[in-house]
Each structure stands twice: as structure tokens, then as C-alpha cells.
Amino acid sequence: MLSKKQRENKRQRRKRRIRNKVFGTAVRPRLTVYRSNQGIYAQLIDDLDGHTLAAAGSNDSDTRDELAELEKTEQARQVGKVLAERALEQGIDKAVFDRNGFIYHGRVAAVADGAREAGLQFG
């Protein structure tokens, strides 16, 4: 059985491999997802300037109450929708998905599905 530190090191190695290929710009930012046991967080990043263009999480003050009674997967889908709505308000309709070393399954995939449902396109 792997220790927590070994699991995190393996995820960090996967993350570095992914980041060598995935790059975000202002027109097509990188949608990165972080999944913890308690919540899920997503943000759109412009790697050229190093700025976060939009962000959403399961613990945001404006969405925390309505997400509290949902299951984690449904919370992740709603976080994706909120992020996509915030991106569309800024005129961003395309993004590059960065799973951040996590397996594209469950909550990570639900964030992507929610963002697609709200109108964000991945290429």
C-alpha cells in the first residue's frame, strides 16, 4: 500500500507530464481542477500572463449553501457550470482541460461535463 506522500508524488509526476503538453492563453485558457476529500475547485488560467481569469469552488460563499445538500459528484457538476458562466461573462468560450494529475473520472469528469453543459468548449 502506498503512503499518502507516495500517492501525492505520483500525482505530481503525472501533473508535470500533462503540463508539458497543456498550455493556456487569454483566448483559450487552461481549465485546471483540484479535487480534495472535502471539495472541488476549478479555475481558468492564462499561462502567458500567469493570471487566473475565473475561479469556482464548492466552498465559494455565494454557492456554498445550495451545494451543501448535494452529493459530491453533483457539486462538481455545479462548480463546472458556475465556472463556465463566469467565463462566458468575460467572453471566454473555449478552454483547454487540465486534469491536474487526477484520473478523468467521477468528480473531475463531472466538472468538465458541467462546464460543457453551460457552454464552454474544450478542444
N, CA, C and O atoms as CSV, one atom per row, in Angstrom:
chain,resi,resn,atom,element,x,y,z
A,1,MET,N,N,0.838,-1.170,0.000
A,1,MET,CA,C,0.000,0.000,0.000
A,1,MET,C,C,0.892,1.244,0.000
A,1,MET,O,O,1.873,1.321,0.739
A,2,LEU,N,N,0.538,2.193,-0.824
A,2,LEU,CA,C,1.307,3.423,-0.924
A,2,LEU,C,C,0.938,4.378,0.196
A,2,LEU,O,O,-0.224,4.472,0.591
A,3,SER,N,N,1.927,5.077,0.697
A,3,SER,CA,C,1.650,6.088,1.709
A,3,SER,C,C,1.048,7.315,1.027
A,3,SER,O,O,1.048,7.424,-0.199
A,4,LYS,N,N,0.542,8.225,1.834
A,4,LYS,CA,C,-0.059,9.439,1.298
A,4,LYS,C,C,0.971,10.246,0.512
A,4,LYS,O,O,0.658,10.794,-0.545
A,5,LYS,N,N,2.185,10.318,1.020
A,5,LYS,CA,C,3.246,11.070,0.351
A,5,LYS,C,C,3.600,10.433,-0.994
A,5,LYS,O,O,3.826,11.146,-1.972
A,6,GLN,N,N,3.650,9.103,-1.053
A,6,GLN,CA,C,3.954,8.415,-2.312
A,6,GLN,C,C,2.852,8.643,-3.337
A,6,GLN,O,O,3.146,8.851,-4.514
A,7,ARG,N,N,1.578,8.608,-2.912
A,7,ARG,CA,C,0.463,8.863,-3.831
A,7,ARG,C,C,0.540,10.276,-4.387
A,7,ARG,O,O,0.327,10.495,-5.579
A,8,GLU,N,N,0.848,11.244,-3.508
A,8,GLU,CA,C,0.946,12.628,-3.941
A,8,GLU,C,C,2.120,12.827,-4.894
A,8,GLU,O,O,2.019,13.594,-5.851
A,9,ASN,N,N,3.227,12.144,-4.640
A,9,ASN,CA,C,4.376,12.241,-5.538
A,9,ASN,C,C,4.044,11.685,-6.924
A,9,ASN,O,O,4.467,12.243,-7.936
A,10,LYS,N,N,3.294,10.598,-6.968
A,10,LYS,CA,C,2.895,10.029,-8.260
A,10,LYS,C,C,1.975,11.001,-9.004
A,10,LYS,O,O,2.094,11.163,-10.219
A,11,ARG,N,N,1.049,11.652,-8.268
A,11,ARG,CA,C,0.157,12.617,-8.904
A,11,ARG,C,C,0.940,13.811,-9.425
A,11,ARG,O,O,0.645,14.324,-10.504
A,12,GLN,N,N,1.933,14.256,-8.671
A,12,GLN,CA,C,2.745,15.388,-9.109
A,12,GLN,C,C,3.539,15.043,-10.373
A,12,GLN,O,O,3.723,15.902,-11.236
A,13,ARG,N,N,4.004,13.815,-10.491
A,13,ARG,CA,C,4.707,13.391,-11.708
A,13,ARG,C,C,3.764,13.383,-12.905
A,13,ARG,O,O,4.132,13.833,-13.990
A,14,ARG,N,N,2.539,12.869,-12.712
A,14,ARG,CA,C,1.548,12.895,-13.790
A,14,ARG,C,C,1.220,14.327,-14.164
A,14,ARG,O,O,1.073,14.645,-15.345
A,15,LYS,N,N,1.104,15.197,-13.166
A,15,LYS,CA,C,0.794,16.602,-13.397
A,15,LYS,C,C,1.872,17.263,-14.259
A,15,LYS,O,O,1.552,18.012,-15.182
A,16,ARG,N,N,3.144,16.989,-13.964
A,16,ARG,CA,C,4.230,17.587,-14.754
A,16,ARG,C,C,4.191,17.107,-16.207
A,16,ARG,O,O,4.439,17.888,-17.126
A,17,ARG,N,N,3.886,15.848,-16.413
A,17,ARG,CA,C,3.785,15.327,-17.783
A,17,ARG,C,C,2.657,16.015,-18.540
A,17,ARG,O,O,2.811,16.361,-19.711
A,18,ILE,N,N,1.534,16.213,-17.879
A,18,ILE,CA,C,0.384,16.866,-18.507
A,18,ILE,C,C,0.718,18.319,-18.820
A,18,ILE,O,O,0.412,18.808,-19.907
A,19,ARG,N,N,1.349,19.014,-17.864
A,19,ARG,CA,C,1.628,20.434,-18.043
A,19,ARG,C,C,2.656,20.706,-19.135
A,19,ARG,O,O,2.722,21.822,-19.650
A,20,ASN,N,N,3.460,19.706,-19.498
A,20,ASN,CA,C,4.374,19.881,-20.622
A,20,ASN,C,C,3.620,19.983,-21.942
A,20,ASN,O,O,4.147,20.519,-22.917
A,21,LYS,N,N,2.404,19.477,-21.980
A,21,LYS,CA,C,1.618,19.455,-23.212
A,21,LYS,C,C,0.491,20.481,-23.227
A,21,LYS,O,O,0.117,20.969,-24.293
A,22,VAL,N,N,-0.054,20.814,-22.065
A,22,VAL,CA,C,-1.223,21.685,-21.969
A,22,VAL,C,C,-0.768,23.089,-21.593
A,22,VAL,O,O,-0.036,23.278,-20.621
A,23,PHE,N,N,-1.213,24.083,-22.384
A,23,PHE,CA,C,-0.825,25.472,-22.145
A,23,PHE,C,C,-2.027,26.365,-22.410
A,23,PHE,O,O,-2.727,26.178,-23.405
A,24,GLY,N,N,-2.272,27.322,-21.544
A,24,GLY,CA,C,-3.422,28.196,-21.681
A,24,GLY,C,C,-3.026,29.600,-22.098
A,24,GLY,O,O,-1.985,30.114,-21.691
A,25,THR,N,N,-3.868,30.210,-22.912
A,25,THR,CA,C,-3.673,31.596,-23.324
A,25,THR,C,C,-4.889,32.404,-22.895
A,25,THR,O,O,-5.832,31.854,-22.326
A,26,ALA,N,N,-4.873,33.699,-23.165
A,26,ALA,CA,C,-6.009,34.538,-22.788
A,26,ALA,C,C,-7.248,34.169,-23.596
A,26,ALA,O,O,-8.366,34.225,-23.083
A,27,VAL,N,N,-7.052,33.790,-24.868
A,27,VAL,CA,C,-8.180,33.416,-25.724
A,27,VAL,C,C,-8.689,32.029,-25.367
A,27,VAL,O,O,-9.893,31.777,-25.394
A,28,ARG,N,N,-7.768,31.130,-25.031
A,28,ARG,CA,C,-8.110,29.746,-24.721
A,28,ARG,C,C,-7.379,29.338,-23.437
A,28,ARG,O,O,-6.335,28.688,-23.500
A,29,PRO,N,N,-7.914,29.711,-22.286
A,29,PRO,CA,C,-7.220,29.447,-21.029
A,29,PRO,C,C,-7.257,27.969,-20.637
A,29,PRO,O,O,-8.005,27.166,-21.195
A,30,ARG,N,N,-6.435,27.655,-19.675
A,30,ARG,CA,C,-6.355,26.286,-19.157
A,30,ARG,C,C,-7.337,26.154,-18.002
A,30,ARG,O,O,-7.269,26.905,-17.029
A,31,LEU,N,N,-8.247,25.199,-18.115
A,31,LEU,CA,C,-9.202,24.918,-17.041
A,31,LEU,C,C,-8.582,23.825,-16.183
A,31,LEU,O,O,-8.515,22.668,-16.598
A,32,THR,N,N,-8.134,24.186,-15.000
A,32,THR,CA,C,-7.496,23.226,-14.120
A,32,THR,C,C,-8.419,22.892,-12.951
A,32,THR,O,O,-9.162,23.743,-12.461
A,33,VAL,N,N,-8.357,21.646,-12.520
A,33,VAL,CA,C,-9.247,21.133,-11.480
A,33,VAL,C,C,-8.404,20.600,-10.327
A,33,VAL,O,O,-7.418,19.896,-10.545
A,34,TYR,N,N,-8.790,20.934,-9.117
A,34,TYR,CA,C,-8.176,20.327,-7.940
A,34,TYR,C,C,-9.269,19.663,-7.131
A,34,TYR,O,O,-10.304,20.265,-6.846
A,35,ARG,N,N,-9.027,18.408,-6.762
A,35,ARG,CA,C,-10.005,17.615,-6.028
A,35,ARG,C,C,-9.412,17.247,-4.676
A,35,ARG,O,O,-8.333,16.659,-4.599
A,36,SER,N,N,-10.122,17.595,-3.621
A,36,SER,CA,C,-9.725,17.161,-2.285
A,36,SER,C,C,-10.842,16.287,-1.731
A,36,SER,O,O,-11.873,16.099,-2.376
A,37,ASN,N,N,-10.631,15.761,-0.545
A,37,ASN,CA,C,-11.678,14.939,0.061
A,37,ASN,C,C,-12.908,15.774,0.391
A,37,ASN,O,O,-14.032,15.276,0.323
A,38,GLN,N,N,-12.706,17.022,0.744
A,38,GLN,CA,C,-13.802,17.869,1.180
A,38,GLN,C,C,-14.481,18.631,0.053
A,38,GLN,O,O,-15.686,18.871,0.123
A,39,GLY,N,N,-13.752,19.013,-0.975
A,39,GLY,CA,C,-14.347,19.850,-2.008
A,39,GLY,C,C,-13.646,19.719,-3.337
A,39,GLY,O,O,-12.713,18.932,-3.500
A,40,ILE,N,N,-14.118,20.508,-4.284
A,40,ILE,CA,C,-13.525,20.526,-5.617
A,40,ILE,C,C,-13.441,21.975,-6.070
A,40,ILE,O,O,-14.335,22.779,-5.805
A,41,TYR,N,N,-12.352,22.292,-6.755
A,41,TYR,CA,C,-12.069,23.661,-7.141
A,41,TYR,C,C,-11.621,23.676,-8.598
A,41,TYR,O,O,-10.922,22.767,-9.046
A,42,ALA,N,N,-12.019,24.695,-9.327
A,42,ALA,CA,C,-11.635,24.811,-10.733
A,42,ALA,C,C,-11.330,26.268,-11.033
A,42,ALA,O,O,-11.931,27.177,-10.461
A,43,GLN,N,N,-10.384,26.471,-11.942
A,43,GLN,CA,C,-10.065,27.833,-12.343
A,43,GLN,C,C,-9.566,27.864,-13.775
A,43,GLN,O,O,-9.013,26.889,-14.283
A,44,LEU,N,N,-9.773,29.002,-14.411
A,44,LEU,CA,C,-9.277,29.245,-15.760
A,44,LEU,C,C,-8.033,30.109,-15.643
A,44,LEU,O,O,-8.060,31.178,-15.034
A,45,ILE,N,N,-6.931,29.628,-16.239
A,45,ILE,CA,C,-5.641,30.287,-16.066
A,45,ILE,C,C,-5.064,30.674,-17.422
A,45,ILE,O,O,-5.049,29.873,-18.357
A,46,ASP,N,N,-4.590,31.909,-17.515
A,46,ASP,CA,C,-3.835,32.384,-18.668
A,46,ASP,C,C,-2.359,32.194,-18.325
A,46,ASP,O,O,-1.817,32.935,-17.505
A,47,ASP,N,N,-1.704,31.209,-18.943
A,47,ASP,CA,C,-0.322,30.896,-18.614
A,47,ASP,C,C,0.658,31.912,-19.166
A,47,ASP,O,O,1.773,32.022,-18.656
A,48,LEU,N,N,0.279,32.655,-20.192
A,48,LEU,CA,C,1.178,33.673,-20.729
A,48,LEU,C,C,1.436,34.777,-19.710
A,48,LEU,O,O,2.578,35.195,-19.515
A,49,ASP,N,N,0.368,35.250,-19.059
A,49,ASP,CA,C,0.490,36.309,-18.071
A,49,ASP,C,C,0.559,35.770,-16.644
A,49,ASP,O,O,0.940,36.494,-15.724
A,50,GLY,N,N,0.195,34.516,-16.461
A,50,GLY,CA,C,0.184,33.936,-15.127
A,50,GLY,C,C,-0.963,34.438,-14.272
A,50,GLY,O,O,-0.813,34.592,-13.060
A,51,HIS,N,N,-2.117,34.697,-14.895
A,51,HIS,CA,C,-3.281,35.227,-14.185
A,51,HIS,C,C,-4.420,34.212,-14.177
A,51,HIS,O,O,-4.611,33.461,-15.134
A,52,THR,N,N,-5.162,34.205,-13.089
A,52,THR,CA,C,-6.392,33.443,-13.016
A,52,THR,C,C,-7.513,34.323,-13.545
A,52,THR,O,O,-7.749,35.415,-13.027
A,53,LEU,N,N,-8.206,33.846,-14.579
A,53,LEU,CA,C,-9.257,34.633,-15.213
A,53,LEU,C,C,-10.615,34.437,-14.538
A,53,LEU,O,O,-11.402,35.377,-14.432
A,54,ALA,N,N,-10.883,33.219,-14.087
A,54,ALA,CA,C,-12.140,32.908,-13.404
A,54,ALA,C,C,-11.902,31.712,-12.504
A,54,ALA,O,O,-11.056,30.865,-12.793
A,55,ALA,N,N,-12.640,31.645,-11.425
A,55,ALA,CA,C,-12.487,30.528,-10.494
A,55,ALA,C,C,-13.829,30.196,-9.862
A,55,ALA,O,O,-14.709,31.047,-9.737
A,56,ALA,N,N,-13.960,28.945,-9.471
A,56,ALA,CA,C,-15.160,28.488,-8.767
A,56,ALA,C,C,-14.763,27.312,-7.887
A,56,ALA,O,O,-13.824,26.577,-8.191
A,57,GLY,N,N,-15.487,27.151,-6.807
A,57,GLY,CA,C,-15.206,26.045,-5.907
A,57,GLY,C,C,-16.443,25.663,-5.135
A,57,GLY,O,O,-17.426,26.403,-5.093
A,58,SER,N,N,-16.382,24.496,-4.526
A,58,SER,CA,C,-17.533,24.028,-3.774
A,58,SER,C,C,-17.696,24.786,-2.464
A,58,SER,O,O,-18.728,24.656,-1.805
A,59,ASN,N,N,-16.691,25.584,-2.067
A,59,ASN,CA,C,-16.804,26.354,-0.840
A,59,ASN,C,C,-16.935,27.846,-1.086
A,59,ASN,O,O,-16.741,28.635,-0.161
A,60,ASP,N,N,-17.262,28.258,-2.315
A,60,ASP,CA,C,-17.491,29.675,-2.591
A,60,ASP,C,C,-18.647,30.185,-1.739
A,60,ASP,O,O,-19.637,29.482,-1.533
A,61,SER,N,N,-18.512,31.404,-1.250
A,61,SER,CA,C,-19.511,31.937,-0.331
A,61,SER,C,C,-20.893,32.070,-0.968
A,61,SER,O,O,-21.903,31.932,-0.278
A,62,ASP,N,N,-20.951,32.337,-2.280
A,62,ASP,CA,C,-22.263,32.522,-2.913
A,62,ASP,C,C,-22.922,31.210,-3.314
A,62,ASP,O,O,-24.128,31.197,-3.561
A,63,THR,N,N,-22.187,30.111,-3.389
A,63,THR,CA,C,-22.779,28.835,-3.790
A,63,THR,C,C,-22.714,27.768,-2.704
A,63,THR,O,O,-23.256,26.678,-2.888
A,64,ARG,N,N,-22.072,28.050,-1.592
A,64,ARG,CA,C,-21.844,27.042,-0.557
A,64,ARG,C,C,-23.141,26.458,-0.016
A,64,ARG,O,O,-23.242,25.245,0.169
A,65,ASP,N,N,-24.133,27.304,0.239
A,65,ASP,CA,C,-25.369,26.833,0.859
A,65,ASP,C,C,-26.174,25.917,-0.057
A,65,ASP,O,O,-26.714,24.904,0.387
A,66,GLU,N,N,-26.250,26.275,-1.326
A,66,GLU,CA,C,-27.041,25.441,-2.242
A,66,GLU,C,C,-26.327,24.149,-2.611
A,66,GLU,O,O,-26.979,23.182,-3.003
A,67,LEU,N,N,-24.997,24.111,-2.493
A,67,LEU,CA,C,-24.250,22.888,-2.805
A,67,LEU,C,C,-24.160,21.946,-1.611
A,67,LEU,O,O,-23.825,20.774,-1.781
A,68,ALA,N,N,-24.449,22.427,-0.423
A,68,ALA,CA,C,-24.237,21.645,0.791
A,68,ALA,C,C,-25.060,20.357,0.812
A,68,ALA,O,O,-24.584,19.337,1.310
A,69,GLU,N,N,-26.267,20.384,0.289
A,69,GLU,CA,C,-27.113,19.191,0.371
A,69,GLU,C,C,-26.933,18.244,-0.816
A,69,GLU,O,O,-27.546,17.177,-0.845
A,70,LEU,N,N,-26.105,18.613,-1.792
A,70,LEU,CA,C,-25.880,17.766,-2.966
A,70,LEU,C,C,-24.761,16.765,-2.713
A,70,LEU,O,O,-23.916,16.958,-1.839
A,71,GLU,N,N,-24.774,15.685,-3.503
A,71,GLU,CA,C,-23.670,14.730,-3.455
A,71,GLU,C,C,-22.436,15.361,-4.082
A,71,GLU,O,O,-22.540,16.354,-4.802
A,72,LYS,N,N,-21.269,14.787,-3.810
A,72,LYS,CA,C,-20.015,15.384,-4.268
A,72,LYS,C,C,-19.921,15.466,-5.784
A,72,LYS,O,O,-19.412,16.450,-6.320
A,73,THR,N,N,-20.404,14.445,-6.477
A,73,THR,CA,C,-20.345,14.462,-7.938
A,73,THR,C,C,-21.239,15.549,-8.507
A,73,THR,O,O,-20.869,16.222,-9.469
A,74,GLU,N,N,-22.415,15.722,-7.918
A,74,GLU,CA,C,-23.311,16.769,-8.381
A,74,GLU,C,C,-22.765,18.151,-8.006
A,74,GLU,O,O,-22.955,19.112,-8.751
A,75,GLN,N,N,-22.096,18.255,-6.869
A,75,GLN,CA,C,-21.429,19.511,-6.515
A,75,GLN,C,C,-20.394,19.871,-7.573
A,75,GLN,O,O,-20.287,21.028,-7.981
A,76,ALA,N,N,-19.632,18.873,-8.013
A,76,ALA,CA,C,-18.600,19.108,-9.019
A,76,ALA,C,C,-19.213,19.586,-10.327
A,76,ALA,O,O,-18.673,20.483,-10.975
A,77,ARG,N,N,-20.337,18.994,-10.719
A,77,ARG,CA,C,-21.019,19.420,-11.945
A,77,ARG,C,C,-21.470,20.875,-11.832
A,77,ARG,O,O,-21.346,21.640,-12.789
A,78,GLN,N,N,-21.990,21.256,-10.671
A,78,GLN,CA,C,-22.433,22.631,-10.460
A,78,GLN,C,C,-21.257,23.612,-10.449
A,78,GLN,O,O,-21.381,24.738,-10.930
A,79,VAL,N,N,-20.120,23.184,-9.902
A,79,VAL,CA,C,-18.925,24.027,-9.918
A,79,VAL,C,C,-18.492,24.283,-11.359
A,79,VAL,O,O,-18.103,25.398,-11.705
A,80,GLY,N,N,-18.560,23.245,-12.203
A,80,GLY,CA,C,-18.238,23.414,-13.617
A,80,GLY,C,C,-19.174,24.391,-14.306
A,80,GLY,O,O,-18.746,25.203,-15.126
A,81,LYS,N,N,-20.455,24.307,-13.969
A,81,LYS,CA,C,-21.424,25.233,-14.569
A,81,LYS,C,C,-21.163,26.669,-14.130
A,81,LYS,O,O,-21.205,27.587,-14.950
A,82,VAL,N,N,-20.896,26.868,-12.853
A,82,VAL,CA,C,-20.630,28.217,-12.342
A,82,VAL,C,C,-19.382,28.794,-12.993
A,82,VAL,O,O,-19.356,29.965,-13.372
A,83,LEU,N,N,-18.349,27.971,-13.122
A,83,LEU,CA,C,-17.115,28.441,-13.745
A,83,LEU,C,C,-17.353,28.827,-15.203
A,83,LEU,O,O,-16.858,29.855,-15.664
A,84,ALA,N,N,-18.104,28.012,-15.919
A,84,ALA,CA,C,-18.384,28.310,-17.324
A,84,ALA,C,C,-19.204,29.592,-17.459
A,84,ALA,O,O,-18.967,30.383,-18.372
A,85,GLU,N,N,-20.156,29.803,-16.570
A,85,GLU,CA,C,-20.954,31.035,-16.615
A,85,GLU,C,C,-20.074,32.258,-16.375
A,85,GLU,O,O,-20.219,33.278,-17.048
A,86,ARG,N,N,-19.164,32.149,-15.413
A,86,ARG,CA,C,-18.252,33.265,-15.137
A,86,ARG,C,C,-17.311,33.516,-16.318
A,86,ARG,O,O,-16.956,34.659,-16.606
A,87,ALA,N,N,-16.913,32.444,-16.994
A,87,ALA,CA,C,-16.035,32.588,-18.158
A,87,ALA,C,C,-16.784,33.231,-19.317
A,87,ALA,O,O,-16.242,34.101,-19.999
A,88,LEU,N,N,-18.020,32.813,-19.545
A,88,LEU,CA,C,-18.804,33.366,-20.651
A,88,LEU,C,C,-19.095,34.847,-20.429
A,88,LEU,O,O,-19.187,35.605,-21.394
A,89,GLU,N,N,-19.240,35.272,-19.172
A,89,GLU,CA,C,-19.429,36.687,-18.872
A,89,GLU,C,C,-18.220,37.514,-19.309
A,89,GLU,O,O,-18.360,38.681,-19.676
A,90,GLN,N,N,-17.038,36.909,-19.270
A,90,GLN,CA,C,-15.810,37.593,-19.676
A,90,GLN,C,C,-15.496,37.402,-21.153
A,90,GLN,O,O,-14.478,37.892,-21.641
A,91,GLY,N,N,-16.359,36.698,-21.864
A,91,GLY,CA,C,-16.151,36.482,-23.290
A,91,GLY,C,C,-15.270,35.291,-23.618
A,91,GLY,O,O,-14.787,35.180,-24.745
A,92,ILE,N,N,-15.054,34.409,-22.673
A,92,ILE,CA,C,-14.251,33.205,-22.897
A,92,ILE,C,C,-15.209,32.053,-23.176
A,92,ILE,O,O,-16.043,31.714,-22.336
A,93,ASP,N,N,-15.088,31.448,-24.368
A,93,ASP,CA,C,-15.974,30.333,-24.686
A,93,ASP,C,C,-15.222,29.044,-25.004
A,93,ASP,O,O,-15.850,28.006,-25.213
A,94,LYS,N,N,-13.895,29.090,-25.043
A,94,LYS,CA,C,-13.087,27.897,-25.304
A,94,LYS,C,C,-12.026,27.772,-24.224
A,94,LYS,O,O,-11.539,28.771,-23.696
A,95,ALA,N,N,-11.674,26.529,-23.902
A,95,ALA,CA,C,-10.658,26.277,-22.895
A,95,ALA,C,C,-9.944,24.967,-23.202
A,95,ALA,O,O,-10.394,24.165,-24.020
A,96,VAL,N,N,-8.834,24.778,-22.532
A,96,VAL,CA,C,-8.076,23.529,-22.602
A,96,VAL,C,C,-8.183,22.889,-21.230
A,96,VAL,O,O,-7.912,23.547,-20.225
A,97,PHE,N,N,-8.571,21.623,-21.161
A,97,PHE,CA,C,-8.820,20.968,-19.876
A,97,PHE,C,C,-7.528,20.386,-19.312
A,97,PHE,O,O,-6.794,19.685,-20.010
A,98,ASP,N,N,-7.258,20.683,-18.045
A,98,ASP,CA,C,-6.096,20.173,-17.330
A,98,ASP,C,C,-6.604,19.409,-16.118
A,98,ASP,O,O,-7.117,20.009,-15.173
A,99,ARG,N,N,-6.463,18.098,-16.141
A,99,ARG,CA,C,-6.984,17.283,-15.040
A,99,ARG,C,C,-6.067,17.292,-13.830
A,99,ARG,O,O,-6.408,16.726,-12.792
A,100,ASN,N,N,-4.897,17.935,-13.950
A,100,ASN,CA,C,-4.014,18.197,-12.816
A,100,ASN,C,C,-3.481,16.923,-12.175
A,100,ASN,O,O,-3.220,16.900,-10.972
A,101,GLY,N,N,-3.319,15.878,-12.952
A,101,GLY,CA,C,-2.783,14.626,-12.436
A,101,GLY,C,C,-3.821,13.686,-11.882
A,101,GLY,O,O,-3.494,12.551,-11.534
A,102,PHE,N,N,-5.059,14.117,-11.788
A,102,PHE,CA,C,-6.134,13.256,-11.297
A,102,PHE,C,C,-6.695,12.434,-12.453
A,102,PHE,O,O,-6.611,12.843,-13.611
A,103,ILE,N,N,-7.262,11.286,-12.136
A,103,ILE,CA,C,-7.875,10.442,-13.148
A,103,ILE,C,C,-9.137,11.136,-13.675
A,103,ILE,O,O,-9.916,11.680,-12.892
A,104,TYR,N,N,-9.339,11.119,-14.988
A,104,TYR,CA,C,-10.527,11.745,-15.591
A,104,TYR,C,C,-11.704,10.805,-15.361
A,104,TYR,O,O,-12.071,10.017,-16.232
A,105,HIS,N,N,-12.281,10.906,-14.177
A,105,HIS,CA,C,-13.341,10.004,-13.766
A,105,HIS,C,C,-14.035,10.635,-12.576
A,105,HIS,O,O,-13.403,11.370,-11.817
A,106,GLY,N,N,-15.300,10.372,-12.395
A,106,GLY,CA,C,-16.005,10.847,-11.216
A,106,GLY,C,C,-16.132,12.349,-11.152
A,106,GLY,O,O,-16.686,12.964,-12.064
A,107,ARG,N,N,-15.627,12.954,-10.086
A,107,ARG,CA,C,-15.810,14.387,-9.860
A,107,ARG,C,C,-15.040,15.241,-10.858
A,107,ARG,O,O,-15.509,16.312,-11.245
A,108,VAL,N,N,-13.865,14.781,-11.280
A,108,VAL,CA,C,-13.081,15.547,-12.259
A,108,VAL,C,C,-13.825,15.596,-13.591
A,108,VAL,O,O,-13.902,16.650,-14.221
A,109,ALA,N,N,-14.365,14.472,-14.014
A,109,ALA,CA,C,-15.136,14.428,-15.252
A,109,ALA,C,C,-16.439,15.217,-15.110
A,109,ALA,O,O,-16.919,15.801,-16.081
A,110,ALA,N,N,-17.010,15.237,-13.907
A,110,ALA,CA,C,-18.258,15.975,-13.684
A,110,ALA,C,C,-18.046,17.480,-13.833
A,110,ALA,O,O,-18.932,18.182,-14.320
A,111,VAL,N,N,-16.885,17.984,-13.420
A,111,VAL,CA,C,-16.587,19.408,-13.613
A,111,VAL,C,C,-16.562,19.720,-15.111
A,111,VAL,O,O,-17.133,20.718,-15.553
A,112,ALA,N,N,-15.900,18.865,-15.885
A,112,ALA,CA,C,-15.826,19.078,-17.332
A,112,ALA,C,C,-17.212,18.997,-17.966
A,112,ALA,O,O,-17.542,19.803,-18.836
A,113,ASP,N,N,-18.016,18.042,-17.542
A,113,ASP,CA,C,-19.371,17.896,-18.083
A,113,ASP,C,C,-20.225,19.122,-17.759
A,113,ASP,O,O,-20.960,19.619,-18.613
A,114,GLY,N,N,-20.121,19.601,-16.530
A,114,GLY,CA,C,-20.882,20.788,-16.133
A,114,GLY,C,C,-20.476,22.012,-16.925
A,114,GLY,O,O,-21.325,22.820,-17.303
A,115,ALA,N,N,-19.184,22.158,-17.181
A,115,ALA,CA,C,-18.708,23.305,-17.961
A,115,ALA,C,C,-19.197,23.198,-19.405
A,115,ALA,O,O,-19.565,24.202,-20.014
A,116,ARG,N,N,-19.200,21.988,-19.949
A,116,ARG,CA,C,-19.720,21.797,-21.311
A,116,ARG,C,C,-21.195,22.123,-21.389
A,116,ARG,O,O,-21.648,22.759,-22.341
A,117,GLU,N,N,-21.954,21.686,-20.381
A,117,GLU,CA,C,-23.402,21.946,-20.368
A,117,GLU,C,C,-23.696,23.435,-20.350
A,117,GLU,O,O,-24.687,23.884,-20.924
A,118,ALA,N,N,-22.833,24.203,-19.690
A,118,ALA,CA,C,-23.063,25.651,-19.582
A,118,ALA,C,C,-22.522,26.410,-20.781
A,118,ALA,O,O,-22.694,27.627,-20.850
A,119,GLY,N,N,-21.868,25.733,-21.738
A,119,GLY,CA,C,-21.473,26.385,-22.963
A,119,GLY,C,C,-19.979,26.535,-23.199
A,119,GLY,O,O,-19.587,27.111,-24.214
A,120,LEU,N,N,-19.145,26.050,-22.319
A,120,LEU,CA,C,-17.697,26.122,-22.528
A,120,LEU,C,C,-17.269,24.969,-23.422
A,120,LEU,O,O,-17.714,23.836,-23.238
A,121,GLN,N,N,-16.405,25.257,-24.387
A,121,GLN,CA,C,-15.958,24.235,-25.344
A,121,GLN,C,C,-14.522,23.848,-25.049
A,121,GLN,O,O,-13.680,24.703,-24.777
A,122,PHE,N,N,-14.250,22.552,-25.104
A,122,PHE,CA,C,-12.894,22.037,-24.928
A,122,PHE,C,C,-12.396,21.539,-26.265
A,122,PHE,O,O,-13.166,21.010,-27.067
A,123,GLY,N,N,-11.102,21.709,-26.507
A,123,GLY,CA,C,-10.555,21.262,-27.779
A,123,GLY,C,C,-9.413,20.340,-27.656
A,123,GLY,O,O,-8.867,19.896,-28.665
